[in-house]
Amino acid sequence: MTQNWYKEAEKALEPGDAIRKSYPGRFDGGRGYLIISNKRLMFQNVKGFLSKKYNITMNVPLEGISKVVVTEGNAIEIDTADKKYVVDPDEVPARIILKSITEAKG
């Protein structure tokens, strides 16, 4: 069964793009999922307990990412030409997520 957050994230993708992997985590004060697609890196924020609300709070083309590193605190730091993003993974070690992002970038 596909989760509702996954269905909502698919709506944000361009035609021909598909979700490769997703990881639970925290970004910009919210909880949700870091999503790696064929073309993008996104964070889908999930709010609510009984009634869920979904919001894409980060949406970066993979080709726009200049550097991705794991910080000392096990966070993922993503650099673009104009902004830096920090995602804190919940269940999966940051080094595994870093590998997935690197593979998606090609």
FENPEHU-V646115 format. One record per residue. N is the residue number from 1. PHI is phi as a letter, one per 40 degrees, with the letter a starting at -180 (none if undefined). OMEGA is omega in whole degrees, -180 to 180 (none if undefined). D_FIRST is the distance of its C-alpha to the first C-alpha in Angstrom with 1 decimal. Layout:
BEGIN
[[N;PHI;OMEGA;D_FIRST] [N;PHI;OMEGA;D_FIRST]]
END
This chain:
BEGIN
[[1;none;-180;0.0] [2;c;179;3.8] [3;c;180;6.4] [4;c;-180;9.4] [5;c;180;11.8] [6;c;178;10.4] [7;c;179;10.7] [8;c;179;14.1] [9;c;179;15.2] [10;d;179;14.8] [11;c;-178;17.2] [12;c;-178;19.8] [13;c;176;20.0] [14;c;175;22.9] [15;d;-180;22.7] [16;g;179;22.4] [17;c;180;20.7] [18;a;178;17.3] [19;c;178;15.6] [20;c;-177;16.8] [21;a;175;16.0] [22;a;-177;15.4] [23;b;177;17.1] [24;c;180;17.5] [25;a;-180;21.0] [26;b;178;23.7] [27;a;174;25.6] [28;f;177;28.5] [29;g;-179;28.2] [30;b;177;24.5] [31;b;179;21.3] [32;i;-174;18.2] [33;b;169;17.1] [34;c;-174;19.4] [35;b;177;17.9] [36;b;177;19.7] [37;b;177;19.6] [38;c;-174;22.0] [39;b;-170;24.4] [40;b;169;23.7] [41;b;-176;23.2] [42;b;169;21.7] [43;b;179;21.0] [44;b;178;18.6] [45;c;179;20.1] [46;b;179;18.0] [47;b;175;20.4] [48;h;-180;20.4] [49;b;179;19.2] [50;c;179;18.3] [51;b;-176;18.4] [52;c;174;16.9] [53;b;-175;18.8] [54;b;-179;18.0] [55;a;174;20.9] [56;c;-177;21.6] [57;b;173;24.6] [58;a;-179;25.3] [59;a;-173;25.1] [60;b;174;27.4] [61;c;180;27.9] [62;d;-179;28.0] [63;c;178;31.5] [64;c;-180;32.6] [65;c;-179;32.0] [66;c;-178;35.3] [67;a;175;34.5] [68;b;180;31.8] [69;b;172;32.9] [70;c;-180;32.0] [71;c;178;34.3] [72;c;-180;36.1] [73;c;180;33.7] [74;g;174;30.6] [75;c;177;29.6] [76;b;179;28.8] [77;b;-176;31.5] [78;b;-180;30.9] [79;b;171;34.1] [80;b;-179;34.6] [81;c;-174;37.9] [82;b;-175;37.9] [83;a;175;35.6] [84;b;179;34.3] [85;b;176;30.8] [86;b;179;30.0] [87;b;177;26.5] [88;b;180;26.3] [89;c;-180;23.4] [90;c;-170;22.0] [91;b;-174;20.8] [92;b;178;21.6] [93;d;-177;25.3] [94;d;-179;26.5] [95;c;178;28.1] [96;c;179;24.8] [97;c;177;23.5] [98;d;179;27.0] [99;c;179;26.7] [100;c;179;23.4] [101;c;180;25.1] [102;c;179;28.2] [103;c;180;26.5] [104;c;179;24.8] [105;c;179;28.3] [106;g;none;29.7]]
END
